Amino acid sequence: MTDGASSAAGPAERLLGALNEGEGLVDEFIYHLPWNDYTAFPDPFPRTVFTTTEVTERIFRYPDPAQQGELFPWDIHGRLLMPAHEAIPGVAVVMIHGGAANECEFLFTPDGPEEFLALTQVDPHDARVAQHVGSLGIPALAVSLPGHYSASPWPPIATRRPEFVPGEAPSDAELENRLAVYTFRMCLEAIKALIEKTLPGYGLLIWGHSTGGEYFYLMEQYGLQNRLIGGLGFGTGMPAGVVEEWESEYLPGHGEGGKGNPPAVVGVARRSPKGYEQSGYTGPNQPWGSAENWFRLEEHRRPMFKPFLQSIEHHKNNLQDAVKKTTGLPDEELFITFGADLHRLEGKKMLYFIGERDKSHWMEAGDVGVHARREVFALRTFSEYAEKVRLVVIPRLTHYGHIEAHNERLANLMVTGMKHCFPR
């Protein structure tokens, strides 16, 4: 039952019946949202105008071999969308991108204008999910990890380099030295500093897409001052330790050497249209068509690279000795995603959305049974700690459903969940 509506109630009523009362759930916490309900899902609040502010913060971490006694500076960039009227006062959403992306992933559609739209006056179809969240009265902070944002169009994919300080391309030596210590711990501290500077006092829902999903589970553990309300996201990740358990149980041998691990610790993996097709990132709900056209539309603003060390720490820790030797960093700086304290989920609710065509998070291992799907395995693990978990499966969407057609409806789903399912 994926395309039709099942009762006289409307899409929002059906969803809330599932989320709050358990109506229509399967396998304890899964709700299959009909496609017609998705494409017609209503705004949960009146639209309002919002202002957009570029925000930055700088942290210092890890010794710079070229500057004795000095630490590397790392700049983090983001855009804060602040509504004129807050629909849920004191509550905000932080959006953290996955690999090879940046804040633009949440702000602009590949086939739409690269501008911020007055969504009280124009069709919301041309904007992207963060703009919709802001226009529904929820402050939204879209973050670019250090090195992933450039104020200028990026050079060709084959030659572009991370801008750890925006506007400055590092030398060969600096690039190698920085990539050797491009850790989740460094990124976590940068995100934390930007949040605390930009959204002081706000209660937060943190949505990390894909690789970016790991930060939610670590923020409290590493001292974030803001209150974390709960878990919210689409195509989100989970702690590397949970992924390791899932791979060990349902994909034996799949993770040997580390899933997706590059042959070296230092370097960047550069994305390609063919790679996106092989990863199942393309689908029928993408109005721009081919992966080649997607890249053509996005590559001027999207970095299209991912540091090797980020992939290594995200997937498998059997390279820890090699990483320690290369980086020279102590244990507490490395592989922190394997040490996420899930007890911090106690008392929290978790609402995740997933696309039915998400190859790695939903489809993989599905032939074994629904319990073997990665997202289901993760939510079941979280259910041992969290107050409540819910997983909403949306037809036709891929891992990148948040940029595909009807992404304004995804924003409506998320804000509806914030309005009715999470404590204030």
Stockholm file with secondary structure:
# STOCKHOLM 1.0

chainA/1-424         MTDGASSAAGPAERLLGALNEGEGLVDEFIYHLPWNDYTAFPDPFPRTVFTTTEVTERIFRYPDPAQQGELFPWDIHGRLLMPAHEAIPGVAVVMIHGGAANECEFLFTPDGPEEFLALTQVDPHDARVAQHVGSLGIPALAVSLPGHYSASPWPPIATRRPEFVPGEAPSDAELENRLAVYTFRMCLEAIKALIEKTLPGYGLLIWGHSTGGEYFYLMEQYGLQNRLIGGLGFGTGMPAGVVEEWESEYLPGHGEGGKGNPPAVVGVARRSPKGYEQSGYTGPNQPWGSAENWFRLEEHRRPMFKPFLQSIEHHKNNLQDAVKKTTGLPDEELFITFGADLHRLEGKKMLYFIGERDKSHWMEAGDVGVHARREVFALRTFSEYAEKVRLVVIPRLTHYGHIEAHNERLANLMVTGMKHCFPR
#=GR chainA/1-424 SS CCSSCCSSSCHHHHHHIIIIICTTCBTTTEEECCHHHHHTCCCSSCCCCEEEEEEEEEEEEEECTTSTTCEEEEEEEEEEEEESSCSSTTEEEEEECCTTCCGGGGTBCTTSCSSCCCTTTSCGGGBCHHHHHHHTTCCEEEEECTBSCCSSCCCCTTTCCCBSBTTBCCCHHHHHHHHTTCCHHHHHHHHHHHHHHHSTTCEEEEEEBGGGGGGGGTTTTTTCCSCEEEEEEESBCCCHHHHHHHHHHHSTTTTTTCTTCCSSSSSEEECCHHHHHHTTCCCTTCTTCSHHHHHHHHTTTSCCEEEHHHHHHHHCSTTHHHHHHHHCCCGGGSCGGGGCCGGGGBTCEEEEEEETTCIIIIITTTTTCGGGSHHHHHHHHHHTTBSEEEEEEETTCCTTGGGSTTHHHHHHHHHHHHHHHSCC
#=GC SS_cons         CCSSCCSSSCHHHHHHIIIIICTTCBTTTEEECCHHHHHTCCCSSCCCCEEEEEEEEEEEEEECTTSTTCEEEEEEEEEEEEESSCSSTTEEEEEECCTTCCGGGGTBCTTSCSSCCCTTTSCGGGBCHHHHHHHTTCCEEEEECTBSCCSSCCCCTTTCCCBSBTTBCCCHHHHHHHHTTCCHHHHHHHHHHHHHHHSTTCEEEEEEBGGGGGGGGTTTTTTCCSCEEEEEEESBCCCHHHHHHHHHHHSTTTTTTCTTCCSSSSSEEECCHHHHHHTTCCCTTCTTCSHHHHHHHHTTTSCCEEEHHHHHHHHCSTTHHHHHHHHCCCGGGSCGGGGCCGGGGBTCEEEEEEETTCIIIIITTTTTCGGGSHHHHHHHHHHTTBSEEEEEEETTCCTTGGGSTTHHHHHHHHHHHHHHHSCC
//
